[in-house]
Amino acid sequence: MTSSPSLRKLGSSDLEVFPLALGGNVFGWTADEAASFAVLDAYTAGGGNFIDTADSYSAWVEGNHGGESETVIGKWLKARGNRDDLVIATKVARHPDFKGLRAANIKAAADASLTRLGTDHIDLYYTHFDDDETIPVEEIIGALDDLVKAGKVRNIAASNISPERLQESLDVSDREGLARYVAIQPHYNLVSRSTYEGARQDIASRAGLAAVPYYALASGFLTGKYRPGVTVDGARAGGASKHLQTERGQKVLTALDEIAQARGAEVATVALAWLAGQPTVAAPIASARTVEQLPALLAVADLTLTDEELGRLTAASA
């Protein structure tokens, strides 16, 4: 993998990633195979190298079973022959056939993901949702460590995990000399900050974890296309439009509009640049159904907000 000035080191790992991870949740859902290939081509042509998916994408769609996104990405990787140029991240715990984080399940799910992706290794393997009711962290970390030792996984990470379980997992890794989380994938954006800021962010900072936030654009709200009196059709319209009803949502949009206009940038780019400028954040995740949606996302690599601009957005979203 060739290094580029725009790449960022991912936590304590040896991975270097583009500052915008391409979300694969739409592949095989709102983007068919041809559209997905076009988006993946345009993302990599724009310098992107970090693709995020999960084994459960998109099991929620009628007629789908889970693994559709990985399958599309796998076909694209084979067609383009570019596997070694990319950082592929996927997740375990929510596929209908591989639910939870029992050791045997983690290993079986990883093998299934590798098959769908058509690769012999996963660069970054996340626990998608913690199974904190029944599974000791020792069992989870032990299974992940076995995958690393087998060469099937290069680095491990966690998403949707409590601060307590995150710290406990890190402690087990350190005490037992096992593979250690290098990243955390939290729900985090300008209108959802309490989900990460505080205990999780503090642990990430102390432990040297990179944050790779999902819902970086708040289901599309932070693109600026949702406005009072404007009807937007789409699978996520309900989730995005709820922010219009809040005073904070309105303040954030106003601040984004002002900074975007002053910088000659898209609203979405400014929202992503705020996230990229937060402590511990390596690369926000955003997805695109069409090639036309990509330029505003890729542009985050070239937009660094000033301290004053970051402060204005932070105050507006308080």
Beta strands, then each sheet from edge to edge (+ up, - down):
strand 1: 8-9
strand 2: 16-17
strand 3: 21-23
strand 4: 50-52
strand 5: 87-92
strand 6: 94-95
strand 7: 98-99
strand 8: 122-127
strand 9: 153-159
strand 10: 181-185
strand 11: 210-211
strand 12: 285-286
sheet 1: 1+ 2-
sheet 2: 11+ 10+ 9+ 8+ 5+ 4+ 3+ 12+
sheet 3: 6+ 7-
end
